[in-house]
Amino acid sequence: MKGYCVKCREKKEMQDTKSITMKNGKPATQGTCPTCGTKMFRIGKS
């Protein structure tokens, strides 16, 4: 699944993705950037 890396300023394929629920109850996907290792998020169902 692709997400936006704030550090690299590009859309990239996330690694180590997992589905999470945010504090407001909405679903999201969390992963890491393959290049720099920064946390990436994508809001919405995965």
N, C-alpha and C positions, 0 to 999 in steps of 0.2 A: 504494500500500500504506500502511495506517495504522500509526502508531507512537505511542509516548507521549513527549511533550516534558516533561522534568523542569523546565525553566524556566517554561513556561506552565502546567504541571500539567493538561494536556488531551491527549486523543488527537487527532492530526491526520494529514492526508495528507502523507507525506514527499515532498520534492523531491530531485532528483538522486540517485535510489536506485542502489545497486550491490550485487551479491552478494559477500560476503566469507566467508572461513573464519577462525574464531577460533583462538586458540593451542591450544585443546584439540581442534581438528579438526572442531568442529560448524559447520554453516552458519548464516549470519546475513545480515541486510540492513542496510545503513547508508545514511542520508540526512540531509537537513537540514530543520529546521523552516521552514515558509514565513513565519511571523510574525517570529521572533526570530533565526533563522539558526543555532541550536544544533544540534550533532550529535545524531541520533536513531538508535537501534538497535532491531531486532526480531530476536529469536533464533528460528531455525527456517528451514525451506526457504521460499523465496519463490515 
